[in-house]
């Protein structure tokens, strides 16, 4: 089985978050912020651990974590820009 390349993974995540934003902007806001925050914390911890004691963690792991931070934030910025910062749950 062939593994996903980083651009394919990015597109899959963008499609997932886009569908989530189209379905329910409240849940999409929460999941985008929570998932990207968790991914950022995990990435920072793993980078510090990798700096202190190098391991055999493959580089695709770090790409995956970086994409998992960027994709939800990019989808959120796009939809908030389209909606003009008028998300339904704030009204």
C-alpha angles and dihedrals in degrees: 000000000000118000122231118264116231094255091052091049090049091052092048091052092046090051091049094050092042091055089046091052091048092050102044125352095196095057090040091054092050096045093045093053096040097045094045092047092050092046090050092050092048091047093050093048092048092048091051091047090048090050094049097044118010114224137179096264108146118242092238087071091062091045090050092051092047091049089048088058098044102041100061093042092049092049091047093049091049095051095042087051091051093047092047092237089300102125113172098237093059093060 
